[in-house]
Amino acid sequence: MTSKIQCPLCGKDAVQIRDRSEVYLINCQSCGNFQITRECLDDLPAEKKLRSQLIKVSAFTRYRTINKESVATLFISDPDSYSEGYSIQQVVDQFPSVPERKLKVLQNLKCLSKYWGDTVSIDRKDYAVFFPEANEEQPSLMMMRTLVEEGLVSGAVKFPTQLTVTEKGHSLLRELEATITTSPSPKAPALEETKTRTLLVQPSILEGLHPRVLEVAQKLFQDGHFRSAVLDTYVALDNDVQKKSHLPTTGKPLMDNAFSKNSPILKLSNAPDAQLGAMLLFSGAAMGVRNVLAHDQKANPSEQEALELLYFASTLFRRLDLAVNVEAEKLMEKISQLKFTLDGTESSLNCEKLRAYLAPSREYVDSALHRLCFLQILEIIKSGYFNDQNAGINLLLEWNAAIFDHITYDDHIELITYIYKAAGYTRPSQVAEGLIRDGFKPITKSLKLFQENLLFSTEVFREVLKKVWWEDAFFKSIVNYADLEFLVPFLNKVVDKEFELTPRDVNNLSYELNRAGRKGLEGLTDKIDKLNKKLNS
């Protein structure tokens, strides 16, 4: 039996195929093909500490799909001797190192190429191709930039983009294939392969460290300031635990209270002993590293000692990423249970319900919490009634600063799409209209991503138009208020017939261009007029 579902790994649209067994086959554009047990499908949403790590599983399943390896089956617990069975935790724990990931990404791009020298189209559904540690744009861009700078791949470092594996990239993979005949699975990584790959890529000794460690320590370490590199990193760890826990203390008291065995504020495990172990690790770092370096001027670690301490700090930062603030978790449960009446009669009440949780949510450094707040606001904006739309957009702008650091690329696109839609109704949202006239000034990042996405392909353009619904109002808005940086390439794509508009759409576009009479568009307006006459003669 086939049905449409949200992918359990990435949340995007996917197809589920099920026979009479307890195993489901999932086909997802982002994650590829994989099987998942019913137990795993049912229990995975409750595994909150794994949520931010699921992109690593997506990378694993997408790699196997692209490289035509056998389909993996995902379990929530130990798969025992199940053929090609892997637990979610197992895949996360054995996520490849940076040098290994570079080669896996290069292999992905090679296999996505139809022939030598082919250009591969990449968009944001393809994050998993780049083996990022987080489901965000920046880690994927960093990997893309590394491959381009090393001459292994050519193309623009951005999303969406088009990439080509260079001869140098193909040569590197040929060398590797000559040395390694089989691809390792997460169960048993081949030691010799790892050594060979490391020699070929020759990574920096700091590669693979947590981004926060690199941000603080990389320059200091490379300049030979080993003591400062380590001390500043452990001070940053202390500060980040403070921010996430909301505790005013520092050092050992902070770590003891934040990761307490019996009443933790930052929970890493439901098992008391595992939680105690986390507390001792963080407390030990505060006492044995941070305090020693802060108070003993004679403590000067060597390069090797500093490196080992930075890797220990990296481990702690990764654990901190996984830690769940129990108070934020309670807020999420309450916010997720909110129900709105979206018929235009209870706009104020809907916003007051949600506003009561927005102020406390602001206080937490928790991306899942902030994104949940955004999605609830977006639900109000999606209403078909202008009162709800006005209230939702105003509420979003009240909370602009914190919320936009934690939403996904698709969230940005969805937001701008529905603001354009809200401005197109017979009784439009005045707040949406004002935002469009002002060039989306408070949320220009979302607008830029929307425009970049719109220009990517005909398919994407048609999909956006379908969601916006009110095409006439949309063309009027972009002709009058969009910046020329977007409008010129958009009109060129229409003129060159890369974007195939209906005769009616071209007629509307021609009318709005002539009516607006914007400077810098005279030549393109003439070309659109000629296209209009040709299509509507």
C-alpha positions as CSV (number, residue, x, y, z in Angstrom):
1,M,0.0,0.0,0.0
2,T,1.4,3.4,-1.0
3,S,0.6,6.7,0.8
4,K,2.0,10.2,1.1
5,I,3.6,11.1,4.5
6,Q,6.1,13.5,6.0
7,C,9.5,11.9,6.0
8,P,10.4,10.8,9.6
9,L,14.0,12.0,9.1
10,C,13.6,15.5,7.4
11,G,9.9,16.2,7.7
12,K,9.5,16.9,3.9
13,D,6.9,15.2,1.7
14,A,7.7,11.6,1.0
15,V,6.1,8.4,-0.2
16,Q,5.6,5.4,2.1
17,I,5.2,1.9,0.7
18,R,4.1,-0.9,3.1
19,D,3.4,-4.5,2.6
20,R,2.0,-6.6,5.4
21,S,5.3,-6.6,7.3
22,E,6.3,-4.3,10.2
23,V,8.8,-2.6,7.9
24,Y,8.0,0.5,5.8
25,L,9.9,1.6,2.6
26,I,10.3,5.4,2.5
27,N,11.1,7.4,-0.7
28,C,12.2,11.0,0.0
29,Q,13.8,13.5,-2.3
30,S,16.1,14.7,0.5
31,C,16.9,11.5,2.3
32,G,16.7,9.0,-0.6
33,N,15.3,5.5,-0.1
34,F,15.4,3.7,3.2
35,Q,13.3,1.3,5.3
36,I,12.2,1.9,8.8
37,T,10.6,-0.4,11.3
38,R,7.1,0.4,12.7
39,E,8.6,0.7,16.2
40,C,11.2,3.3,15.0
41,L,8.5,5.2,13.1
42,D,6.3,5.4,16.2
43,D,9.0,6.1,18.7
44,L,11.3,8.5,16.8
45,P,9.2,11.7,17.4
46,A,9.6,11.2,21.1
47,E,13.4,11.0,20.9
48,K,13.9,14.7,21.3
49,K,17.7,14.5,21.8
50,L,18.0,12.9,18.4
51,R,16.0,15.5,16.4
52,S,18.9,17.7,15.7
53,Q,21.0,14.7,14.7
54,L,18.6,13.2,12.1
55,I,20.3,15.1,9.2
56,K,23.3,12.8,9.8
57,V,20.9,9.8,9.2
58,S,19.6,11.6,6.1
59,A,23.1,11.9,4.8
60,F,23.7,8.2,5.4
61,T,20.6,7.1,3.6
62,R,21.0,9.6,0.7
63,Y,24.6,8.5,0.2
64,R,23.5,4.8,-0.1
65,T,20.7,5.8,-2.5
66,I,22.9,7.9,-4.8
67,N,25.6,5.3,-4.8
68,K,23.1,2.4,-5.5
69,E,24.0,0.6,-2.3
70,S,21.5,-1.8,-0.7
71,V,18.6,-0.1,1.1
72,A,19.3,0.4,4.9
73,T,16.7,-0.5,7.5
74,L,16.5,1.9,10.5
75,F,15.7,0.7,14.0
76,I,15.2,2.7,17.2
77,S,17.0,-0.1,19.1
78,D,19.7,-2.6,18.3
79,P,18.9,-4.3,15.0
80,D,20.7,-7.5,16.2
81,S,21.6,-9.5,13.1
82,Y,19.1,-7.9,10.7
83,S,20.7,-7.7,7.2
84,E,21.6,-4.0,6.5
85,G,19.9,-3.0,9.8
86,Y,21.2,0.1,11.7
87,S,20.0,1.8,14.8
88,I,19.5,5.6,14.5
89,Q,22.0,6.1,17.4
90,Q,24.5,3.9,15.6
91,V,24.4,6.0,12.5
92,V,24.7,9.2,14.5
93,D,27.6,7.9,16.6
94,Q,29.6,6.8,13.6
95,F,29.1,9.9,11.5
96,P,32.2,10.2,9.3
97,S,35.1,12.6,10.1
98,V,35.6,15.7,7.9
99,P,38.2,14.1,5.6
100,E,35.9,11.1,5.0
101,R,32.9,13.4,4.5
102,K,34.7,15.3,1.8
103,L,35.3,12.2,-0.2
104,K,31.7,11.0,0.3
105,V,30.4,14.3,-0.9
106,L,32.7,14.1,-4.0
107,Q,31.5,10.6,-4.6
108,N,27.9,11.8,-4.3
109,L,28.4,14.5,-6.9
110,K,30.2,12.1,-9.3
111,C,27.3,9.6,-9.1
112,L,24.7,12.4,-9.6
113,S,26.6,13.4,-12.8
114,K,25.1,11.7,-15.9
115,Y,28.6,11.8,-17.6
116,W,32.1,13.2,-17.2
117,G,31.9,17.0,-17.0
118,D,28.1,17.0,-16.4
119,T,26.7,19.9,-14.3
120,V,24.7,18.8,-11.3
121,S,21.8,21.0,-10.1
122,I,21.7,21.4,-6.4
123,D,19.1,23.1,-4.2
124,R,18.2,23.1,-0.5
125,K,16.5,19.7,-0.5
126,D,20.1,18.4,-1.2
127,Y,21.7,19.4,2.2
128,A,22.1,15.7,2.9
129,V,24.4,15.3,-0.1
130,F,27.0,17.4,1.7
131,F,27.0,15.5,5.0
132,P,26.3,18.5,7.2
133,E,26.4,18.2,11.0
134,A,23.3,20.4,11.3
135,N,20.2,20.8,9.1
136,E,21.3,24.3,8.1
137,E,22.7,26.0,5.1
138,Q,26.1,27.0,6.5
139,P,27.7,23.6,7.1
140,S,26.7,22.5,3.6
141,L,28.1,25.7,2.1
142,M,31.3,25.2,4.1
143,M,31.7,21.7,2.6
144,M,30.9,23.1,-0.9
145,R,33.4,25.9,-0.5
146,T,36.1,23.5,0.6
147,L,35.7,21.3,-2.4
148,V,35.7,24.3,-4.8
149,E,38.8,25.9,-3.1
150,E,40.6,22.5,-3.4
151,G,39.8,22.4,-7.1
152,L,37.8,19.2,-6.7
153,V,34.6,20.8,-7.8
154,S,33.7,23.9,-9.9
155,G,30.6,26.1,-9.4
156,A,29.2,28.9,-7.3
157,V,29.2,28.3,-3.6
158,K,25.5,29.0,-2.8
159,F,22.1,27.5,-2.8
160,P,20.7,26.8,-5.3
161,T,23.7,26.2,-7.6
162,Q,25.2,24.0,-10.2
163,L,28.3,22.0,-9.6
164,T,30.7,20.0,-11.7
165,V,33.3,17.5,-10.5
166,T,36.7,18.5,-12.0
167,E,39.3,16.3,-13.5
168,K,41.2,16.7,-10.2
169,G,38.2,15.4,-8.4
170,H,37.8,12.5,-10.7
171,S,41.5,11.7,-10.4
172,L,41.3,11.7,-6.6
173,L,38.4,9.3,-6.6
174,R,40.2,7.0,-9.1
175,E,43.2,6.9,-6.8
176,L,40.9,6.0,-3.9
177,E,39.1,3.3,-5.9
178,A,42.4,1.8,-6.8
179,T,43.2,1.5,-3.1
180,I,39.8,0.7,-1.6
181,T,37.5,-1.8,-3.2
182,T,34.6,-1.7,-0.8
183,S,32.7,1.1,0.9
184,P,32.4,0.7,4.7
185,S,29.1,0.8,6.5
186,P,28.6,2.5,9.9
187,K,28.8,-0.8,11.6
188,A,32.4,-1.5,10.7
189,P,34.4,1.4,9.3
190,A,37.5,0.2,7.5
191,L,40.6,1.6,9.3
192,E,42.8,1.4,6.2
193,E,40.3,3.4,4.2
194,T,40.3,6.1,6.8
195,K,44.1,6.3,6.8
196,T,44.3,6.4,3.0
197,R,41.7,9.1,2.8
198,T,43.4,11.2,5.4
199,L,46.7,11.0,3.5
200,L,45.0,12.0,0.2
201,V,43.1,15.0,1.6
202,Q,45.8,16.1,4.1
203,P,43.4,17.9,6.5
204,S,44.2,20.5,9.1
205,I,44.7,19.0,12.6
206,L,41.8,21.2,13.8
207,E,39.3,19.8,11.2
208,G,36.3,18.1,12.7
209,L,36.2,20.3,15.8
210,H,32.9,21.7,16.8
211,P,32.2,25.0,15.0
212,R,32.1,26.9,18.3
213,V,35.6,25.7,19.2
214,L,36.9,26.7,15.7
215,E,35.3,30.1,16.1
216,V,37.0,30.8,19.4
217,A,40.3,28.9,19.1
218,Q,41.4,28.4,15.5
219,K,43.2,31.6,15.0
220,L,44.9,31.6,18.4
221,F,46.0,28.0,18.0
222,Q,47.4,28.5,14.5
223,D,49.3,31.6,15.8
224,G,50.9,29.5,18.6
225,H,48.8,30.9,21.5
226,F,48.0,27.5,22.9
227,R,47.1,28.6,26.4
228,S,44.7,31.3,25.3
229,A,43.1,29.0,22.7
230,V,42.2,26.5,25.3
231,L,41.2,29.0,28.1
232,D,39.0,31.0,25.8
233,T,37.3,27.9,24.5
234,Y,36.5,26.6,28.0
235,V,35.3,30.1,29.0
236,A,33.0,30.0,25.9
237,L,31.7,26.6,27.0
238,D,30.9,28.1,30.5
239,N,29.1,31.0,28.8
240,D,27.1,28.8,26.5
241,V,26.0,26.5,29.4
242,Q,24.9,29.7,31.3
243,K,22.9,30.9,28.3
244,K,21.2,27.6,27.7
245,S,20.5,26.9,31.4
246,H,19.6,30.4,32.5
247,L,21.7,30.0,35.6
248,P,23.6,32.9,37.0
249,T,26.5,30.9,38.4
250,T,29.8,29.9,36.7
251,G,32.3,27.0,36.9
252,K,31.6,23.9,38.9
253,P,28.4,25.2,40.6
254,L,27.0,26.0,37.2
255,M,27.7,22.6,35.8
256,D,26.5,20.8,38.9
257,N,23.2,22.5,38.8
258,A,22.7,22.5,35.1
259,F,23.4,18.8,34.6
260,S,22.2,17.6,38.1
261,K,21.5,13.9,38.3
262,N,18.2,14.3,40.1
263,S,16.8,17.6,38.9
264,P,18.6,18.7,35.8
265,I,17.9,21.9,34.0
266,L,19.8,20.6,30.9
267,K,18.8,17.0,30.4
268,L,21.0,14.7,28.3
269,S,19.6,11.3,29.3
270,N,16.6,9.8,31.2
271,A,19.1,7.4,32.8
272,P,20.3,8.9,36.1
273,D,23.8,7.4,35.8
274,A,24.3,8.8,32.3
275,Q,23.1,12.2,33.5
276,L,25.5,12.0,36.4
277,G,28.3,11.1,34.0
278,A,27.5,14.2,31.9
279,M,27.6,16.4,35.0
280,L,31.0,15.0,36.0
281,L,32.4,15.6,32.5
282,F,31.3,19.3,32.5
283,S,32.3,19.9,36.1
284,G,35.7,18.3,35.5
285,A,36.2,20.6,32.5
286,A,35.4,23.6,34.6
287,M,37.7,22.6,37.6
288,G,40.5,20.8,35.7
289,V,40.9,23.0,32.7
290,R,39.2,26.4,32.9
291,N,40.0,27.1,36.5
292,V,43.6,25.9,36.3
293,L,44.4,28.0,33.2
294,A,42.6,31.0,34.6
295,H,44.4,31.0,38.0
296,D,47.8,29.4,37.3
297,Q,49.9,31.5,35.1
298,K,52.5,28.8,34.9
299,A,50.1,26.4,33.3
300,N,51.1,26.5,29.6
301,P,50.0,23.5,27.6
302,S,52.1,22.3,24.7
303,E,50.7,22.1,21.2
304,Q,49.7,18.5,21.6
305,E,48.2,19.0,25.0
306,A,46.2,22.0,23.7
307,L,45.0,20.0,20.8
308,E,43.7,17.2,23.0
309,L,42.0,19.7,25.3
310,L,40.3,21.4,22.3
311,Y,39.0,18.0,21.2
312,F,37.6,17.3,24.6
313,A,35.9,20.7,24.6
314,S,34.5,19.9,21.1
315,T,32.9,16.7,22.6
316,L,31.3,18.8,25.4
317,F,30.0,21.4,22.9
318,R,28.4,18.6,21.0
319,R,26.8,17.2,24.1
320,L,25.6,20.6,25.0
321,D,23.9,20.8,21.5
322,L,22.0,17.6,22.4
323,A,21.0,18.8,25.9
324,V,17.3,19.7,26.3
325,N,16.4,22.5,28.6
326,V,13.5,20.9,30.6
327,E,11.7,24.3,31.0
328,A,11.9,24.9,27.3
329,E,10.6,21.4,26.7
330,K,7.6,22.2,28.9
331,L,7.0,25.4,26.9
332,M,7.1,23.4,23.6
333,E,4.5,21.0,24.8
334,K,2.2,23.8,25.8
335,I,2.8,25.7,22.5
336,S,2.3,22.6,20.4
337,Q,-1.1,22.1,22.0
338,L,-2.5,25.5,21.1
339,K,-5.5,25.5,18.8
340,F,-6.6,28.5,16.8
341,T,-10.0,29.5,15.4
342,L,-9.1,30.9,11.9
343,D,-12.3,32.4,10.6
344,G,-11.4,36.0,11.1
345,T,-13.5,36.5,14.3
346,E,-10.9,35.6,16.9
347,S,-7.7,37.2,15.6
348,S,-6.9,39.0,18.8
349,L,-7.6,36.0,21.0
350,N,-5.4,33.7,18.8
351,C,-2.5,36.1,19.1
352,E,-3.0,36.6,22.8
353,K,-2.9,32.9,23.3
354,L,0.4,32.6,21.5
355,R,1.9,35.9,22.8
356,A,1.7,34.6,26.3
357,Y,4.3,32.0,25.4
358,L,6.5,34.1,23.1
359,A,8.1,36.3,25.9
360,P,9.3,33.3,28.0
361,S,10.4,31.5,24.8
362,R,12.7,34.4,23.9
363,E,14.7,33.7,27.0
364,Y,15.8,30.3,25.8
365,V,18.6,29.5,23.4
366,D,16.6,26.7,21.8
367,S,16.2,26.4,18.1
368,A,13.4,23.9,18.2
369,L,11.4,26.1,20.6
370,H,11.9,29.2,18.4
371,R,11.0,27.4,15.2
372,L,7.8,26.0,16.8
373,C,6.8,29.5,17.8
374,F,7.4,30.6,14.2
375,L,5.3,27.7,12.8
376,Q,2.4,28.6,15.0
377,I,2.5,32.2,13.9
378,L,2.7,31.0,10.3
379,E,-0.4,29.0,10.8
380,I,-2.3,32.2,11.7
381,I,-0.8,34.0,8.6
382,K,-2.0,31.2,6.4
383,S,-5.6,31.9,7.3
384,G,-7.9,33.0,4.4
385,Y,-9.1,36.0,6.5
386,F,-7.4,39.4,6.5
387,N,-8.0,39.9,10.2
388,D,-6.0,36.8,11.0
389,Q,-3.3,37.6,8.4
390,N,-2.8,41.1,9.8
391,A,-2.6,39.8,13.4
392,G,-0.2,37.0,12.5
393,I,2.2,39.2,10.5
394,N,2.2,41.8,13.3
395,L,2.9,39.1,15.8
396,L,5.8,37.8,13.7
397,L,7.4,41.2,13.4
398,E,7.1,41.7,17.2
399,W,9.3,38.6,17.6
400,N,11.5,39.1,14.5
401,A,15.0,39.2,16.1
402,A,15.1,35.9,17.9
403,I,12.9,33.8,15.7
404,F,14.7,34.2,12.3
405,D,17.9,32.7,13.6
406,H,16.3,29.3,13.9
407,I,13.9,28.7,11.0
408,T,14.8,26.6,8.0
409,Y,15.2,27.7,4.4
410,D,11.8,26.2,3.5
411,D,10.3,28.3,6.3
412,H,11.6,31.5,4.8
413,I,10.1,30.6,1.4
414,E,6.8,29.6,2.9
415,L,6.6,32.9,4.9
416,I,7.1,35.2,1.9
417,T,4.8,33.0,-0.3
418,Y,1.9,33.4,2.1
419,I,2.6,37.2,2.7
420,Y,2.2,37.6,-1.1
421,K,-0.9,35.5,-1.0
422,A,-2.4,37.5,1.8
423,A,-1.9,40.7,-0.2
424,G,-3.8,39.2,-3.2
425,Y,-7.2,38.4,-1.8
426,T,-10.3,40.5,-2.7
427,R,-10.1,41.9,0.8
428,P,-6.3,41.9,1.2
429,S,-4.2,42.1,4.3
430,Q,-3.2,45.7,4.7
431,V,-0.2,44.7,6.8
432,A,1.0,42.3,4.0
433,E,0.5,45.1,1.4
434,G,2.5,47.5,3.6
435,L,5.3,45.0,4.1
436,I,5.6,44.4,0.3
437,R,5.6,48.2,-0.4
438,D,8.4,48.7,2.1
439,G,10.5,46.0,0.5
440,F,10.0,43.5,3.3
441,K,12.5,45.6,5.3
442,P,12.2,43.8,8.6
443,I,12.6,40.4,7.0
444,T,14.8,41.0,3.9
445,K,16.7,37.8,4.5
446,S,13.5,35.8,3.9
447,L,12.8,37.9,0.8
448,K,16.2,37.3,-0.7
449,L,16.0,33.5,-0.2
450,F,12.5,33.6,-1.7
451,Q,13.7,35.5,-4.8
452,E,16.7,33.2,-5.2
453,N,14.5,30.2,-5.0
454,L,12.0,31.6,-7.5
455,L,14.7,32.1,-10.1
456,F,16.1,28.6,-9.8
457,S,14.0,26.8,-12.3
458,T,10.6,26.8,-14.2
459,E,9.3,24.0,-12.0
460,V,10.1,26.0,-8.8
461,F,8.6,29.2,-10.4
462,R,5.3,27.4,-11.3
463,E,5.1,25.8,-7.8
464,V,5.5,29.2,-6.2
465,L,2.8,30.7,-8.4
466,K,0.5,27.9,-7.6
467,K,0.9,28.6,-3.8
468,V,0.6,32.3,-4.2
469,W,-2.6,31.7,-6.1
470,W,-3.3,35.4,-7.0
471,E,-1.0,35.7,-10.0
472,D,-2.3,39.1,-11.1
473,A,-1.6,40.7,-7.7
474,F,1.8,38.9,-7.5
475,F,3.0,40.3,-10.8
476,K,1.7,43.7,-9.8
477,S,3.6,43.5,-6.5
478,I,7.0,42.4,-7.9
479,V,6.8,44.9,-10.9
480,N,6.2,47.8,-8.6
481,Y,8.2,47.0,-5.5
482,A,10.8,44.3,-6.1
483,D,14.4,45.4,-6.4
484,L,16.0,45.4,-9.9
485,E,18.6,42.9,-8.7
486,F,15.8,40.3,-8.7
487,L,13.4,41.8,-11.4
488,V,16.0,42.1,-14.2
489,P,17.0,38.4,-14.2
490,F,13.3,37.4,-13.7
491,L,12.2,39.4,-16.7
492,N,15.2,38.0,-18.8
493,K,14.0,34.5,-18.0
494,V,10.5,35.4,-19.2
495,V,11.9,36.9,-22.4
496,D,14.2,34.0,-23.0
497,K,11.3,31.6,-22.3
498,E,13.1,29.9,-19.5
499,F,9.9,30.7,-17.6
500,E,6.9,29.8,-19.7
501,L,4.1,32.1,-18.6
502,T,0.6,31.7,-20.0
503,P,-0.5,34.4,-22.5
504,R,-2.7,35.9,-19.8
505,D,0.2,36.1,-17.4
506,V,2.4,37.8,-20.0
507,N,-0.4,40.2,-20.8
508,N,-0.7,41.1,-17.1
509,L,3.1,41.5,-16.8
510,S,3.2,43.7,-19.8
511,Y,0.4,45.9,-18.5
512,E,2.0,46.3,-15.0
513,L,5.4,47.1,-16.5
514,N,4.0,49.8,-18.7
515,R,1.9,51.2,-15.9
516,A,4.8,51.3,-13.5
517,G,7.3,52.8,-16.0
518,R,10.3,51.9,-13.7
519,K,13.7,53.3,-14.7
520,G,16.2,50.6,-15.8
521,L,13.5,48.4,-17.2
522,E,12.7,50.2,-20.4
523,G,14.5,47.7,-22.7
524,L,13.0,44.7,-21.0
525,T,9.5,46.3,-21.0
526,D,9.8,46.6,-24.8
527,K,10.8,42.9,-25.1
528,I,7.9,41.8,-22.9
529,D,5.5,43.9,-25.0
530,K,6.7,42.2,-28.2
531,L,6.3,38.8,-26.5
532,N,2.8,39.7,-25.4
533,K,1.8,40.8,-28.9
534,K,3.2,37.5,-30.3
535,L,1.4,35.3,-27.8
536,N,-1.9,37.2,-27.8
537,S,-2.2,38.1,-31.5
